[in-house]
Amino acid sequence: MARALPALLRAEKIQKRAARVGFDWKTIGPVIDKIEEELGELRSEIEAGKTDQARITDELGDVLFAVANLARHCKVDPEAALRSTNDKFEKRFRYVEQQLAARGKKPTDATLEEMEALWQEAKTLS
């Protein structure tokens, strides 16, 4: 498999290749269970106060790989889905910044609660 591919696309291709030979779940439930399992392992590493970045990176990679598998099972292009979410996030965050600026504030001057309230407002507009 071409290592030069973007990682998300490569994960999808690796999983498709494995699925072609039967190494795949037939239903979506076990795919979601796997994501939850991988999130649990990541949470355990973090909550244990471990600072081993290699372990955290490994566990986070497992989460991302499992999520790419979910996208494949849902017949969703994970690159397109993430690109769309990036755009949505940027639009909403710009709204937060603009609303704070209108109040004479910068995000660094606002509380998380203020920004969250504006974020929820932005969600109703999009």
C-alpha positions, 0 to 999 in steps of 0.5 A, spaced: 500 500 500 502 506 497 505 510 504 505 516 500 497 516 500 494 521 506 493 517 512 486 517 512 485 514 505 491 509 506 487 506 512 480 506 508 484 502 502 487 497 507 481 496 510 478 495 503 483 490 502 482 486 508 475 486 507 475 483 500 478 477 503 473 476 509 477 480 514 471 485 516 465 485 520 458 484 517 454 489 521 456 496 523 455 494 531 462 491 532 465 497 528 462 502 533 464 497 539 471 497 536 471 505 536 469 505 543 474 499 545 479 504 542 477 510 546 477 506 552 484 504 551 486 511 550 482 514 556 486 509 560 492 511 558 491 519 559 487 518 566 493 514 568 497 520 567 502 517 563 506 521 559 509 516 554 507 520 547 508 514 543 503 510 547 498 516 546 500 516 539 499 509 538 492 509 541 490 515 538 492 512 531 487 506 533 481 510 534 482 514 528 483 507 524 477 505 527 473 511 525 476 510 518 473 503 518 466 506 520 466 511 515 467 505 510 462 501 513 457 507 512 459 508 505 462 515 507 468 518 504 472 520 510 476 525 507 470 529 505 467 528 511 472 531 515 473 537 510 466 538 511 467 538 518 473 543 518 469 548 514 463 548 519 468 548 525 471 554 522 465 558 520 462 557 527 469 559 530 469 565 526 462 567 528 465 566 536 470 571 534 466 576 531 461 576 536 466 577 541 470 582 537 463 586 537 463 586 545 470 589 545 473 582 547 478 577 544 477 569 545 483 570 550 479 575 554 473 570 554 471 565 558 470 558 555 463 558 558 462 565 554 465 562 547 461 555 548 454 560 549 456 563 542 458 557 539 451 554 541 448 560 537 452 559 531 450 552 531 443 555 530 445 559 524 448 554 520 
